[in-house]
Amino acid sequence: YIAELQTSATRKLIDPQMSSFKGTEDDDQTEEQRQSARWLYWCPDAHIQWTPELDPESPNPGNLAVYRMPHTCTTAGLTLGFAIVTNEVDVPRYGHASLYYEVAVQHNNAGRQNSTQARGGGVDKHDCGLYPSSNCAVFVEDPPIGAFRSRALTSAGMHNIDAQGDFSKQPVSDEYKELTAKLWLGTVELNFGIETEKALEAAKFMQTIFLETVRENKKGQCTLGHSCKLSSLEKLQQTIEMIVEQGG
């Protein structure tokens, strides 16, 4: 994934007219291919989600699922690249859920003649220099799976995590377990460098500090730079009460 981003950055963030880097020059390129960007967002087209819930009947460190979220950039793998002359204040910033829509749809420019939308005649910060400007936020399809993330009670948003501490609301079918086993057999380590044995150690450790983790997550909610959801606070508090009641 990183290698693909580096290749894309070399092609799009370096102006071939101003650089001695010959890898960006090609006489057969179209005008669109010759365009250079001031900034560029990349998002993984698909990612693996790990729920580190140990199953006594399985040697695996937890369940794995492949997710594709149309028009949504997952935080894992979301990357922003700058050209050398670009300042951070000149780049639009949005939450991961709305980023693609705002950049590629809501503020899409078809060509240079539409690139001065800002007040006072300045260049709209949504104009990255590529046209159509939907090219300013792209989903990386090679490799097919670009990110790996966990869903546990360390989660800020607590999405797909219920108050009983279960890591997934969805029942796990035999087909799902079979897919998980195949992914742990080598796919995860080959693509992300995560050894199954190390992941198993991590899952066991998370299980031993379960209550402490929930309490720390609750403490961190609504602090500076952190998400703030009433539903998350309620889930975490309910989980704490349940564990304490059970003598955990």
N, C-alpha and C positions, 0 to 999 in steps of 0.2 A: 504494500500500500504506500509506504513512504517512498519507495523507488519510483512508483508511478507519479506521485506528487512532485518529486524532484524533476522528473522528465517534463511534466506539464509546466512546471514553473520556469524551466529553462526555455521552453518554447514560447510561453505567453508573457512572462514578466521581464524578459530581456529584449529590449528594442534592437533588432538586427541592424538598423541603420546607425546605431550609436555604440555597438559592441563589436569587439574583435573576436568574440566567441563564434567560431565558424559553424558550430552545430546548429545554430538557429537559422542559417541561410539555406534557401532552396529555390532555384530559379523556377521550379515547376509549381510553387505554392500559389494558391489563389489569394485575392486581396484579403479575404476573411482570415485565411491562415497566416497572413503577414501582420495582422493586427497585434499590437502589444498592449498589455493591461497594466493599469496602475496598481490594481489589487485584484485578488481572486479568492473565492471561497471554494473549498472542496468538501464533499460529504460522502461517506461510504454508502454505496447503494444497498448493501445488506450487511448485517452484523450477527454475531453469535451472542446469545444471552445465556449466562450460566446462573443457575439457581443452586447454590451449594448446600442442598439439603440431603443429608446422608440417608441412604436406603439400606437397611440391614441385609436385604436380599441382593444387593448389587455392590461390586467392588469399585464402582465409579465414584468420583468426587461430587456428584450431583448431576442434575439434568441439564441438557443443552438444547437450545432451539435456535433456528435460523429465522431472523426477522427482516422483513423489508417494509419500510414505512414510507409510502409515496409522499413526495413533496415535504418530507420532514427530515431535517439533519439531526442524527443522533449525536449527543455530546461526545461520545467516544468516536474519534476519527475526524471530527469537525476541525478543519484547519483553515487558517487565513494566511495568505501570502502577500507580501508587499514588494513593489518595485523599489529600486534604490531611492528615487526622488519622492516617494509617497510619504505623507505624514499621517499618523494614526487618526487625527481629527478629520481627515478627508475621506474616511472609510465608514460606510453605514454599519451600525451595530444593532443586532436584534437577538432575541432569544432563539434558541435552536429550533423551536417549533414553528416560528413564523419567518425565519430567515429566508428560506428559499422563496416563499410567496412574495415577500416584500421586495427582494432583489430581482427575481426572475419574472414576476408577474405584475405586481402592483406598480413597479417603477421601470418597466421594460421599455427601452428605447429601440426603435427599429433601425436608426442610423444616426450619423453625426449631426444632421440637421435638427434632431430632437434632443440634443444632449445638453442644452442650456435651460434647464427647468428651474434652477434655483432663483430665488429673489435677487434682483439687482443684476441679472444677466450672468451670474457666475455659473460655473459648471456644477450641475447637480452631483452630489457626492455618490449617488447611486450609479452614475455613469463611470464604469471602470475602464472604459476605452475599447471594449469589445462590442461588436454589433452583429446581431441583436444582443442587447445587454443581458438577456437570459443566459448568455454564456459566462456571465460573471459569477454564477453559482452553479457548480456542476456536481453531478453524482458520479462517483468513480465506480465503474463496472468491472474493471480489471485491476486487481483480482476481484472475483465475484463476491467474496466476503472480506470486508475491509476493516472490521473492528471486532473486539471481544470485550464484553462487559458483564459484570455480575449484577444480580438482583438479590440483595440481602437486606437485613435490617440496618445496614449502614446507609441505605438509600435515603436521599433527602426528600424526594417526592412521594416515596412509599407506593409507587404505582405497581399494581399486581401483587401487593403484599397485604395480607389480611391481619386482623387484630389478634389472631391466635398464633401468629408467628410463622405460619406456613409461608413458604417462599413463592408459591404459585396458587392461584385460585383454580386453575384448570386441572382436571384429573389427568393422570399420566397413563396413556395407553401403552400396550405392548409395542406398537409400531414406533411410538415416540421413544420408548426405552431402547429399542433397537438402533434408532438413529443416533441417540446419545452415545451408545457403546461404540459405534463406528467412528464418531467424531473424536472420542477420547483415545481411540486406538492409534492415532497418529496425526490426524488432521490438525488438531489444536496445537500440538507441539511443532509441527512442520511449519505452520503459517504464523504462529504467534510466539513460539519459543516457550510455551507453558507446558512443563512436564506434568503428566498425570499424577505421579507420586507427590510432587510438590503441591499440586492443587488439592490432593486428598489431605495432606498435612494442614493446609490452610482451612479446609472445610471443618476438620476436626477441631482445630484451634478456635474457629469462630463459634463452634457449638459449645465449647467450654466457657467462653466469655459472653454467652448470649445475653444474659441480663445486663451486664455492664455495657454492652454495645447499645442496647436499646436505650438505656439511661443517657449515655453520651450523645446519642442521636437526638433525643428529646431536648437535651441541654443546648445543642447546637442550632436547633430550629429558630428561625426568625432573628438570628444574629447577623452582623454585618457580612455581606457577601454570600449569605445563605438563603435558601428558599424559605418561604413562610406560608404554610398551608394549615388551616385549622384541622382539616381531615387527617393530616399527618400527625399532628400533636395528639389528636384523639386516639388514633390507632396505636401510637407508641405508649400512651398512658394506659390504654386497655390491656396491651400486651404486658406491661410491667405489673399491673394488678393481677393478671391471670397467673403469671409466673410466681409471684409472691404468695398468692393464695394456694398454689400447688406445692409450696415449700421449696421453690427453685432458688 
